[in-house]
Amino acid sequence: MPTKQELGQQIIEKAWADAQFKQQLLADPKAAIKDAFNVDVPANINLQVLEETEDSYYLVLPQNPASVDDGSVKGPMWD
């Protein structure tokens, strides 16, 4: 099973190559990921997909590993 980072890269590459997948990803990301990669995103995960443009840039601030309950960084996917 791929890590979140690996899956994220695969999703980006598919969205660049497949306009229909990109539209589904923007409209319903969990369904698009399930359909294309057979990966279920848990219901408790809030997933948003934003498309950067020439004049829009999004900076994502990852969760601080120190704020995870047991102090460890989570492994593959959403475990």
Rosetta blueprint (number, residue, H / E / L):
1 M L
2 P L
3 T L
4 K H
5 Q H
6 E H
7 L H
8 G H
9 Q H
10 Q H
11 I H
12 I H
13 E H
14 K H
15 A H
16 W H
17 A H
18 D L
19 A H
20 Q H
21 F H
22 K H
23 Q H
24 Q H
25 L H
26 L H
27 A H
28 D L
29 P H
30 K H
31 A H
32 A H
33 I H
34 K H
35 D H
36 A H
37 F H
38 N L
39 V L
40 D L
41 V L
42 P L
43 A L
44 N L
45 I L
46 N L
47 L L
48 Q L
49 V L
50 L L
51 E L
52 E L
53 T E
54 E L
55 D L
56 S E
57 Y L
58 Y L
59 L L
60 V L
61 L L
62 P L
63 Q L
64 N L
65 P H
66 A H
67 S H
68 V L
69 D L
70 D L
71 G L
72 S L
73 V L
74 K L
75 G L
76 P L
77 M L
78 W L
79 D L
